[in-house]
């Protein structure tokens, strides 16, 4: 790591910064009864985008908590509150 010319901008050498989003098809929340049910329609396809949000009916966000755990969102880990929608 290095700093360029006295600026506050830190440059990470030899590494790329890549954004990461939850996978709609793999995230445990996709069929949970507590999920955010926000959907968007693109052409004729319905996309359940709410499941990728960090909040739901269990994880309410501040001041209660910080939202869904990182591992549930990004690593498809098990959520202790998961209940499958029937």
Residue frames relative to the residue before (quaternion, step in Angstrom):
aa qw qx qy qz dx dy dz
X 1.0000 0.0000 0.0000 0.0000 0.00 0.00 0.00
X 0.0244 0.7940 -0.6072 0.0177 3.52 -1.08 0.64
X 0.3536 -0.6973 0.5765 0.2374 3.51 -1.31 0.37
X 0.3370 -0.7599 0.5242 0.1850 3.55 -0.92 0.92
X 0.8932 -0.1204 0.0759 0.4265 3.52 -0.97 1.03
X 0.7141 -0.4714 0.2713 0.4408 3.58 0.89 0.86
X 0.5092 0.6340 -0.4468 0.3729 3.61 1.19 0.09
X 0.5654 -0.5916 0.4529 0.3539 3.55 -1.28 0.18
X 0.5214 0.6461 -0.4054 0.3825 3.59 1.29 -0.04
X 0.1896 -0.7842 0.5834 0.0940 3.55 -0.63 1.13
X 0.2152 -0.7707 0.5903 0.1063 3.56 -0.92 0.93
X 0.2070 -0.7559 0.6097 0.1183 3.57 -0.78 1.02
X 0.2778 -0.8057 0.5062 0.1324 3.53 -0.40 1.26
X 0.8580 0.1502 -0.1352 0.4723 3.55 -1.15 0.78
X 0.6645 0.4316 -0.3258 0.5158 3.59 1.14 0.45
X 0.2694 -0.7354 0.5962 0.1766 3.52 -1.08 0.71
X 0.3171 -0.7035 0.5966 0.2204 3.52 -1.11 0.66
X 0.0337 -0.8114 0.5826 -0.0324 3.54 -0.64 1.14
X 0.3974 -0.7094 0.5210 0.2594 3.58 -0.78 0.94
X 0.1553 -0.7741 0.6084 0.0812 3.55 -1.20 0.56
X 0.0908 -0.7805 0.6175 0.0356 3.54 -1.02 0.85
X 0.5710 -0.5691 0.4444 0.3907 3.59 -1.13 0.49
X 0.4192 -0.6956 0.5282 0.2479 3.58 -1.10 0.71
X 0.4301 -0.7358 0.4687 0.2324 3.59 -0.47 1.23
X 0.7175 0.4630 -0.2517 0.4554 3.59 1.02 -0.74
X 0.7478 0.4010 -0.2189 0.4817 3.61 1.18 -0.41
X 0.5655 0.6333 -0.3869 0.3597 3.58 1.12 -0.61
X 0.5530 -0.6485 0.4229 0.3079 3.56 -0.91 0.97
X 0.6123 0.6058 -0.3327 0.3839 3.59 1.10 -0.70
X 0.4945 0.7241 -0.4100 0.2512 3.59 1.15 -0.53
X 0.8048 0.1556 -0.1028 0.5634 3.62 1.09 -0.56
X 0.3696 0.7257 -0.4856 0.3177 3.57 1.18 0.64
X 0.5262 -0.6517 0.4450 0.3168 3.58 -1.02 0.74
X 0.6919 0.4859 -0.2720 0.4596 3.62 1.18 -0.46
X 0.4365 0.7468 -0.4290 0.2602 3.62 1.27 -0.12
X 0.5145 -0.5580 0.5388 0.3654 3.52 -1.34 0.30
X 0.2755 -0.8204 0.4871 0.1172 3.60 -0.61 1.10
X 0.2910 0.7699 -0.5159 0.2376 3.58 1.20 0.41
X 0.0129 -0.7860 0.6175 -0.0283 3.57 -0.95 0.97
X 0.1361 -0.7504 0.6344 0.1260 3.53 -1.25 0.46
X 0.2948 -0.7383 0.5787 0.1821 3.54 -1.17 0.57
X 0.0453 -0.7712 0.6346 -0.0198 3.55 -0.78 1.12
X 0.7832 -0.0912 -0.0296 0.6143 3.53 -0.36 1.32
X 0.7664 -0.3073 0.2195 0.5197 3.63 -0.50 -1.06
X 0.5811 0.5983 -0.3606 0.4175 3.57 1.26 0.17
X 0.2755 -0.7385 0.5956 0.1549 3.57 -0.97 0.95
X 0.1100 -0.7885 0.6042 0.0336 3.57 -0.80 1.06
X 0.2909 -0.7633 0.5578 0.1468 3.56 -0.70 1.16
X 0.0367 -0.8576 0.5128 -0.0139 3.57 0.38 1.25
X 0.5334 0.6602 -0.4007 0.3451 3.61 1.14 -0.41
X 0.6132 0.5777 -0.3557 0.4046 3.60 1.07 -0.64
X 0.6700 0.4984 -0.3024 0.4596 3.60 1.17 -0.43
X 0.5023 0.6355 -0.4381 0.3898 3.59 1.24 -0.02
X 0.5144 -0.6733 0.4380 0.3002 3.57 -1.13 0.55
X 0.6999 0.4116 -0.2679 0.5186 3.60 1.26 0.03
X 0.0229 0.7665 -0.6416 0.0146 3.56 -1.23 0.54
X 0.7396 -0.3984 0.2793 0.4651 3.62 -1.20 -0.28
X 0.6679 0.4481 -0.2994 0.5133 3.61 1.24 -0.28
X 0.7514 0.2801 -0.1531 0.5775 3.57 0.88 -1.00
X 0.1411 -0.8617 0.4869 0.0213 3.53 -0.01 1.39
X 0.4810 -0.6495 0.4515 0.3780 3.58 1.18 -0.44
X 0.7519 -0.3868 0.2665 0.4626 3.58 -1.30 0.04
X 0.5958 -0.1613 -0.7857 -0.0422 1.60 -2.07 1.41
X 0.4771 0.7060 -0.4188 0.3140 3.61 1.26 0.01
X 0.7625 -0.1630 0.1660 0.6037 3.57 0.92 -0.97
X 0.5585 -0.6122 0.4396 0.3464 3.59 -1.26 -0.09
X 0.6636 -0.4811 0.3057 0.4845 3.58 1.18 0.38
X 0.7704 -0.3429 0.2549 0.4732 3.54 -1.32 -0.17
X 0.5540 -0.6000 0.4537 0.3568 3.59 -1.10 0.63
X 0.6303 -0.5618 0.3953 0.3618 3.55 -1.12 0.76
X 0.6878 0.5020 -0.2964 0.4325 3.59 0.84 -0.95
X 0.6140 0.5231 -0.3527 0.4743 3.61 1.09 -0.58
X 0.7002 0.4824 -0.2681 0.4528 3.58 0.90 -0.93
X 0.8466 0.2592 -0.0815 0.4576 3.56 0.67 -1.12
X 0.7615 0.3433 -0.1956 0.5137 3.60 1.15 -0.47
X 0.4335 -0.7361 0.4221 0.3034 3.57 1.35 0.24
X 0.2528 0.7875 -0.5123 0.2311 3.53 1.08 0.82
X 0.6286 -0.5401 0.4162 0.3741 3.56 -1.32 0.31
X 0.2395 -0.7448 0.6066 0.1410 3.56 -1.07 0.80
X 0.4649 -0.7195 0.4464 0.2587 3.57 -0.73 1.06
X 0.7096 0.4459 -0.2596 0.4799 3.62 1.18 -0.42
X 0.3843 0.7657 -0.4501 0.2519 3.58 1.29 -0.06
X 0.0762 0.7432 -0.6625 0.0539 3.53 -1.01 0.93
X 0.3909 -0.7460 0.4936 0.2169 3.55 -0.63 1.15
X 0.4302 -0.6791 0.5380 0.2534 3.51 -1.03 0.90
X 0.2819 -0.7794 0.5402 0.1455 3.56 -0.82 0.95
